[in-house]
Amino acid sequence: MDDLERAILFNYDPCIVGADPAVRSQAIDFCNHLKTSSPSDLIRLCFDRLHHSPHVPVKFWCVQSLHETVTLRYSALSPDDLSLLRSSLLSLFSDRPLPSSSPPFLKNKLSQALAALIGTEYPSSWPSPFLHLLSHLPTAGTAAIDMFSRVLVALDDCIISQDYVRSPSDAAVATRLKDAMRHQCIPQIARAWFDIVFLYHSSDPDLAVGVLEAMRRYTAWIDIGLVANDAFLSFLFDLILSPSTLERLSSAAAGCVVSIFSKGMDSRSKLNLLNSLRMNRVLSNPGLVGKFAAMVICYASEVLECYKKLVFEKEEGPSTAMELLEEALPSVFYVTQNCDKLEYGNVVHFLSDCLSTVKSPSEKQMVYIAQILEAIRAQISYDPTYRCNLNSPDKIGMEEEDRISEHRKEWFALFRSVCRVAPDITQLFIQNLIASALSSSEMDMEEVEAALTMFYWLGETLSEEGIKSYAGLSEKMVPMLLSGKFACHSHRLVALVYLETITKYTKFVQDNSQCIPDLLAAFLDERGINHPNPLVSRRATYLFMKAVKRLKAKLVPFIDAILRSVQDALVRYTSLDWSSGDLRHCGSEDGSHAFEAIGLLIGMEDVLPEKQAEFLAALLKPLYQQVEAVLLEVKTQGIGESSPQIMNLQHIIAALNALSKGFSERTVTTSRPVIGQLFKQTLDALLQTLFIFPNIKSLRKKIISFIHRMVEILGTSMVPYLPMTFNQLLVDNEPNDIVDLLLLINQVICKFGNSVESILEEIFPILASRLFGFLSNEGFSFGSECNTEICVQIFIKLIKDWCSKYSDEEKVPGFGNFIIEKFATNCCLYSVLDKSLEFHDANTLVLLGEIVLAQKVMYEKLGDDFLVHFVSKGLLTAHCPHDLAEQYYANVQGNDVKALKSFYLYMIEILRQQQNASLVFR
């Protein structure tokens, strides 16, 4: 072993020589230096080591170096170098091949090197490589034949195949190569394929597989007659049909047949070819159909395509194509339902194409359509292996649910096509599935879930009007579903799809009132809100709320029964076991939808006033009593912010908020003021909660949300609560809290207008002071607690909402003057004169962007009043040169914010040099 081999071996495996990094670095430099040495020396060295070195890494390095010489240094090669390279490479593929024991990666890399040289030189500079290889095949051993197949595959991978994106120049190389091969050697190559496979399929099946793989790739662009002839096709089918053929060889033969099926040709020729294959030899054998599923689907697709083209072209032959198609369809349905390893996108595409040819289904076609529906049912069903995982669900179950959800998308598209072509067959099929599921105590959960999913899908294909008028729904399907219970209804997936399905058909129930009791029972018993699985129960409350929104007045006679049925669900949502700390099911607020549903029901003016007040009081009283109990406990023993009681308070407030959504301002303030008094009592309790817990952000947000609702429904009777509400919301603020407060203020302004002017005038100085407090010197630092940008964003929002140069009357008196005289100059100019603000810092640039945007908004909303004051009182005070001020004036009026930002940065840099330290706003 010389230095070169040691260096190469150390390059590939440092442990062979040692782990000294310095030695490794020397080895890498040595090998790299050799690659850049004289091409002649490198070529001779590589071929010598390929023939004499016993080390595979050394041989691979040599082959890689040869490949790089061809692809990267071709222009530096002399005629002698090229002659040596051609002859030596061909020798490795004919009379002096690598040992058959050489690893595949070494053979493949050598094939790539020869393919690269052929792609560069063939046919103009080197017309003979294929002829040379072919001339040696009759006397060559299996090693040379193997390399012949590998170089054909390498040519396809690296140059010819259209499976990869090619540049125009690469595409031109591929065209040149194929044209020359068709003219010179493809017939001989095709003959060699046949002879080699025929000779070696028994003695060396792997060699035959390699040849068939090359043939499969080339079939797309060679003369089809070279492979689609009696001799070749008969032999390929012998390999496919013979039970003694090894699976990898029969699969390779099937791959070649598929490539022949897929070959582009005119419809008449294609049909004649397909008809001559006698595919019934495969189609009549279920074992072969399952084994060669991809070939069966491809064959059926090509027959269908011939049929469609012949019909369109009005040629003879559609009847023959239809006969072949009908012969293949049972096999397609078989593989769809029984073969796991199948590219289902091809199946769905084929079946969709089949349906596109059907206008008015014949009796035979109806049978096929029913089989398509059965195939869909089979494909969308869950694997029973995951039944327990899906019920919990655990990580495995959630992953399986996501996978099936994605898998179902293409099958749903096919289902829609079936519904379009044969709605009656679809309805009858689903009706039978549901009836069987309801009547059987042994049907698997997976079958029931799939049947319900298809029923849901049926509703998805129909408009709301279609659901109302769809024949058969009123007679059997919906009533049967609403009144039925499945043996596996306790499983989460069955219960969920059942609830989604009955919700989908509430439009039907709306026009068929006799179904309402069954619908309510389905939602309110153990199938829905009282289901033992909390995930189902909470989802049921949401879907029940949707159903209530649709049915509303029709449910008034059932309110008493509904309230009794949901009582446990309401209590579950607002009551926790404080001592156990078991809060696993409290993260979601789906349970609050039960309160929203009840609010929608009892909030209707169809309900008698005294009953309405009775219902609401019965709901509100225990809730605010719970609030009062928590507040009392705070006074006696204290409660931490993360305590279960605080979390329970949040749920109670969410429930109150949801309950209020069913009531209108007219009901609460005019027609039934007693309702308003009940909500005011609740508001009092929640405002007290806000006073006691001003810093618990999640609780604060929920209380603000409730206040928003009270503004909407209490009307002017809410105004007296506003001063103390606003004052409390101004306590211990952070910028995000101010944003929440501003949303509330905007709602109040839009709702009450001038009637709250005095309240706003009182809080505005506090609000402004608080905002400027955020913009203090601390605000312009950029630590983890920095709030500067969001403070400027708050002012931008205020300006957009409260200012208008087209309005004679300000929403907030004095706010516009404050913005022009204080905010514009102090925040947008004087603050950024501080030299401690480093404009190379990314955070500072973001802040500067917000400040520039604020100036654009001020100009849009306040016009020249802002601009004149900013230039005359701000820029001139900061010793801004007159021409620079004029440029600023023009930039603000323009439409390019990026240009304004760039200019403003430039202007601030100049103003910082003007002895303006005394103006810096802190």
C-alpha positions, 0 to 999 in steps of 0.5 A: 500500500503506497501513500496514495492508497493510505491517503484515500483510505484515511479520507474515507475511514480515518480510523484505519490510519489514526485519528490525528486531524493534522494527518487527515488534513494532509491526506485530504490535501494530497488527494485534492492535489492529485485531482488537479494534476495533469489529466494524462497522469491522473487518467493513467493513475486511476485506471491502473488502480482500478485494475490492481488495487484490492481496496474498494475505497481506492477504486471508488476514488479513482472512478469519481476522479474520472467522472469529475475529469469528464464533467469538470475538466473536459476542455483541458483533455488532449486528443490522446487523453480522450482516446485513452479515456474512451478505450479504457472505460469501454474496456471496463464495460467489455473485456476487462470488467470489474469483478462481479463481486464489486459493490453496486455503488462502484459499478453505478459510479463507473456507469455514470462516468461512461454516460457522462463521456457519451453524453458529451461526445456521442455521436459527432466526436465518438460515434462507436461506443454502443457498437463496441459494447454490443459487439462484445456482448455475445462473448462477454460474461455476466459481469460485462452484461451487467455493466451494459445494463447499468450504463443504459440506466445511467444514461437515462438517469443523468441525461434522457429521463423526463422525470427530472427538470432539465435545462434547455441545453440538457434537453437538447443533449438528450434529444441528440443522444436519442436521435443518434441511438434510434438511427444507429443502434436501438434495434440491436440493443432491443434484440440484445435485451431479448436474448439476454433475458431469454438466456439468463432468466433462469440461471441469473435472474438478477441479471435479467432484472437489470436488463428489463429495468433498462428496457422499461426506461427506454420503451417510452421513446423507441420504436414500439414494434421493437418490444411490442411484438409477438416474441417479446410480449409472449416471453414477458407474459410467460415470466408474469404468468409462470408460478416458478418465476421469482417475484422480482423478475416477474415484477420487472417483466410487468414493469416493461408491460406497463411501459408498453401500455403507456407508450404514446400512439394513436387510439386505433393502434393502441387498442389493437395492441391492448386487445392482442395482449390477452390480459384476461390471462391475468384478470381471471386470476385473483392472485395475479391481479393482486400481485400486479395491481399497478399493471391492472390499473394501467391497462384499464386506464389505457383502455378507457383512454382509447374508448374516450378518444375513439368516441370523440373521434367518431372512429370504429372500435369503441365497442371493443374498448368497452368490452375490454374495459368491462372485462377489467373493471372487476379486477380494478375493484378487487385491487382497490379493496384488497391491495394495500401497496397501491398508488391510490391516486391512479385508481381514483383518477381512473374511476373518476374518468370512468364516471365522466363517460357515464351520462345516464347509467345503464343497468350494468353501469349501475352495478359498477357504480355500486362497486365504486361506492363499496370501494370508497367505503373500504378505502376510507375505513380505519384500520382496526389495529388503531381502534383503542388509540383512536378512542383516547386518542394518544399520539399514535391515534392522532397521527392515524386520524390525520393520515386518514383525513388526508387520505380521504380527500381524494376519495371524497372527490370521487364520491362527489362524482358518483353523487353527480352521476347516480344520486339515487344509487348513492342514497340507496347504498348509504341507506342500506349501510346505515340500516345494517349498522343500526340493526347489527350489534356485531358491526365493527366500529370502523364500518359504522364510522365509514357509513356515517362519514359517507352519509355526511359526505352526501350532505356535503354534496347537496345545497341547503335547498337540496337537503330539504328536497332530496328524495328519500331523506324525509321518508327514511334516512334522516329519521332513521339516523336521528332515532337510532343508536349504534352498538359502538356509539361509545367510541369517540370517532363514531360519536363525533361523526354521528353528531357532525352528520345530524348537524349537517341535516338540521336544515331538513329537520327545520322543515320537518318538525316531527323530527325535532324531538329525535334531534334533541334527544340525539344531542342531549342524551349519551350520544351527545352532550352526556356522552362519557367521552369529554371530547365528544361531550364538548364537541356536542355542545358546539354542534348543539349551539349550531343546531339551535341557531338554525331551529330557534323558534321551533325549539321554544316548546322544548325549552324546559326539557332542554334545560333539564337535559343540559343541566349536568353539562352546565355544571360540569363546565363551571365546576371543578374539583379544586382539591384534586387539581384535575384540570385535564379537560379544562383547556378548551372552552367548547363547553361554553357553547352549551350556555350560548345555545341556552342563551339563544333559546331563552333570549327569544321574545317568543318565550313568555316574559315571566318564563324568560326571567325565571330561566335566566335567573336560574342560570345566572344566580348560581354563577355569580354566587360562585363568583362571590364565593371565590371573592370571599375566599380571597378575603379570608385566605388568599388565592394564587393567580394559578389556582383552580379557583381562578381558572374556574372564574374564567370558565364562569365568565366565559359561560356568562359571556356566551349566555348573553349572546342570545339577548338583544338590546331591545329585549334587555332594555325596552320590552323586558327590563327585568332581564337587564337588571339580572345582567347588571347584577352579574356585571357588578360581581364581575367588576368587583372581580376586576378590582380584586384581580387587576393583574391576572391577564387572562381573567382581565381579558374575559371580563373585558369581553363580557363588558363588550357584550354588556355595552351591546345589550344594556345600551345607555344603562351601561353608561354609568358603569363606564367611568369606574370600568375605564379607571380600573382598566387603566390600573397597572397597564402594559401596552397590550392592556391598552390595546384591549382598552382602546377596543372597548373605548372605540366600541363605546364611542361608536355606540354612544357618541357624544353622550360619553364625551365627558367620560372620555375627556376625563380618562383621556389625559390619563390614557395619554400619560400612560402611553407617554410613560411607555415611551419613556427612556426605558421604552427606547431600550431593547431588552426583553421587556421592551414595549416601544413598538407596540406603544407607537402602534397604539398611537397609530391605531388611535389616530386611525380611529379617532382622527379625521380631517374630513370630520367637523366633530372630533370623536374625542375632543382635543385628541387631534391637537394632542397628537399634533402638538405632543405626540408628533414632535416628542415621539416621532422627532425629539425621541429619535435625536437621542444618539444612544439609539443605534440605527444599525440595530435591527430593533431600532430600525423596526421602531423607526419604521413604526414612527415613519408609518405614524407620520404617514397616518397623521398626514392622512388623517390630519392633513396640513394641520399636522404637516405645517406644525411638524415642520415649523415647530418641530424641524425648525426648532431642531435646526433643520436646514430649509431645503431638508425640511422641504424634502421632508414635506414632499416625502410625507406627501408621496406614496412611497413609505420605504423612500420616506423611511430612508430619507427620514433616517438620513435627516435624523442623522444630520439633525443629530449633528446640530447640537439638539441634545436638549430636545431629546424626549425622555 
